[in-house]
Amino acid sequence: MIHRLDLDALQAQLAGTPLQDWSADLPAQIDRKLAIGHGDLPRWYGAVEALPPLTASQVELLHSFTLDGHTDEASRSALDSALRGLIPWRKGPFHLFGVHIDTEWRSDWKWQRVAPHLDLRGKRVLDVGCGNGYYMWRMLGAGADSVVGIDPNWLFLCQFLAMKNYLPELPAWHLPLAFEELPGKLQGFDTVFSMGVLYHRRSPIDHLLDLKDCLVKGGELVLETLVVEGDAQQVLVPEDRYAQMRNVWFLPSVPALELWLRRAGFEDVRCVDVNTTSLEEQRATEWMRFQSLPEFLDPADHSRTLEGLPAPSRAVLVARKP
C-alpha cells in the first residue's frame, strides 16, 4: 500500500524546503502505522485495487470534482461497485466517469462560501483532519502548488487513493497520521487548514498554537469550527453529547474565537463566513446510510439539537502568522 502513497514524489516536492527532513522520515513512520493497521483495511484497499483502468481526459477541480473520459458500461459498473466498497462517503460530492457519489455533506457548498476569501495560487498547503481529501482536490483547483493532508482514518485514506488513482500526477498526498504525530515547529506551509477539528480538541488554544507552528512566517490559517452566538466571553461547553457527538468540547462565539486567535499570536484575524448547517447540506444518502443531521436535531424545533442546545452553526476565520 505504501507505494500508492507516493512518498518518493512527496520527498521530491519538498526537497530544499523546511519540510525536507520531515519528509525523509515519513516512510518509516507510515510503515509503523501500517503495521498496526485496521481490521477493515484489506477490504477497503481491495476496493481501491478493484478500480477499473480509466483515463481522465477531462479534469475539473475549480468548480467541482469531476473526472470524465472514454468509458463503457462494464467499466462504469465496475467503478460504481468498487466505490461502493468504500461506503460511507461523508465529504464530497465526486463525479467520476458518469458515477455520482452523493456524499453526506455538500462540501462543495462550503467551498463556494470560503474559496472567494482565499488566494491559494502557488501555495504549499497543509490540510489538518483532511477526511477523504475532497477539499485537497479543490485547493489544487484553486491554484495551490501542492497539498498535504493528514487524517488517521484508514477508510478516508482509501477514498482519497481512489481519486488519486485517476490523478496520479497531481501534487496531493494524504498521510494516515494524527496531528499529534507531526513534529513540532515544522514552519514549512504557506497555508494551513483546520476544518471541523477545533471542537474535538480538549485544549483549543494549544491546537491554534500547534497550527501556527506549521506555518511559515506570514503564512495563513484557515479555521472552520462550530460556533454559538454571543460576545467575546461566550463559550458553550456541552455537558455530554452535542448533536449526538460525544467528543465535542468547546463551541465559542465568533468574537471569542477571534480573541483566542489573537491570544495565540495571530494577526489580521477575520471571520469570512458563518452558516447554520441546513438539512440539505448534511443528510443521509445511498452513499452514507447512517444517521445524519436530521436525526440529530429536535424534531419539533430544528433550531435546537436533540440535547436542547443551539443547532450546528459553523464559522470560517482566516488569520495570519506574523
ABEGO torsion letter per residue (X at the ends): XAAAAGAAAAAAAABGBAAAAAAAAAAAAAAAAAAAEBAAAAAAAAAAAABBBBBBABBBAAABBBBBEBBBAAAAAAAAAAAAAAOBBABOBBBBGGBBBBBABBAAAAAAAAAAABBABGBBBBBBGAEAGAAAAAAAAAGBABBBBBBABAAAAAAAAAAAAABAABBBBBBBBBAAABBBGAGABABBBBBGAAAABABAAAAAAAAAAABBBGBBBBBBBBBBBEBAABBBBBABBBGGBAABABBBBAAAAAAAAAAAGBBGBBBABBBBBBAAABBBBAABABBBAAAABBAABAABBAAGBBBBBBBBBBBBBX
